[in-house]
Amino acid sequence: MPDYGHDLLFSANLVPHAQQADTVVALAQLAERAGLDLVTFQDHPYQPAFLDTWTLLSYVAAGTESIRLAGNVHPLPLRPPAMLAQAAASLDILSHGRFELALGTGGFWDAIAAIGGPRLTPAQGVDALEEGIPIIRAAWDTATAGGIHHHGEHYRIDGAQRGPRPAHDIGIWLGAYKPRMLRLTGRLADGWLPSLPHLGSIGKIGEGNAIIDEAATEAGRSPKNIRRLLNLGEELPPAQLAEIALTHGVSVFTLMVGDPSAIQRFALETAPAVRELVAAERAGSQTQNSAQRPGSPALRSQAAAAQGAPLAAVPTPDDGVRLTDARVWDESTRPTGPRPDPERRYTPREQADGQHLIDVHDHLRAELAQLRDLVDQVAAGTLDAGAARSHINTMTMRQNNWTLGAYCESYCRLVTMHHSGEDAVVFPRLRRAEPDLTPVLDRLAEEHQAIHKIIERVDRALVAFVTDPGGLDHLRATVDLLTDSLLSHLSYEEHQLVEPLARHGL
């Protein structure tokens, strides 16, 4: 799938909790100070626990200066298109061109009907959206003479006056998943805004792109004119986001977040890293595609790079240090894969694929060290509850709240997510590409299951610690066992898979 070449934007998606209104506004302002490009808010008018999103957008616009704003997404059935167009244009004018309009069909029909909205079928919702978009665009088109006229099944406009004109060309982004909505996106919209948890897999982005691109081409539009956006349910490492950008053309990454440290990390660490990776890849592609004289230094340099170099990725050694006498497997029975060809050379892309596994593992090692340090400080009595809360706030791992248990739970979830991805995607690919690796892959999968069982023991130890401070020794022993097992496993996996991954790719 193509890289559509758009500039990369990074965004926070905030839940508009009415009982935490000041916090919601403060998080939006923090997102701006940290350097994020966009802040979005869910829009569920039938949810009494939420603030009205349009009121919130206006309030935040008045309290910020540069960050862009959008709903995520506005259900069209609850706001007539002509009035929605005026509200959007007004907010764009007042914010000096910082508003974008994200729309959806509604979906929650019982809730919509409960507050007086129309009860539509899914097909009727798409029909109404297809009628509504041209009405909105017509209302913004003050250069065309005459009023707006539309006689459709869902909307009737008889000579409405146009205006006001927005301060900039507002993008209309659609939350779309099924083929008919995707085709509508290709024909009429400026952006596609799905949520990764609802898509189910990253591969679905490519499938959606294909439908959108085909519909855009049939409508006489360039697929490059349609931005691809993505709501993230979890934080993903920069290398994975860069791959999504380059492979699937996603240029706006939005993280659902409610934690200040996560906002700062996403803005100050993740965003720059992704931009750097994507810029380097784009620059390399431009160099490869540019016309050059045979024998020129640049061409010779490219030829040398294409021939490759010895594998530079070095697996992390196992230092043999163990914190506990307990063992969950016999390391002497671990199988090994075929020895690599010592004459093999690896291209820059293959080098990157080999290094990627080590980079992911290094992140897990660093987070494990932080977890252990926090347990040690609590055990030593050097941290009270307030100091622990402040300390966790500076860590890089995402947390849902300020407890020791939540931090450990978050780390365990990251390990589980990493292992699940290997079991579901990486290992099957390597099995097909290199059958002789099957015994190694089977053993690694078994160790994944054993580590997951240790994680369950950590969870139980955390529960015991919450109810009985005397359970701290058991918690430390369980974390020691996790440390021994996980570090041993990561080293074994790198020694067996780094080189095959370089040959076969991720």
Summary of the structure (lengths in Angstrom):
residues: 506
radius of gyration: 26.2
end to end distance: 16.1
largest distance: 83.6
contacts: 1577
relative contact order: 0.08
helix: 59%
strand: 11%
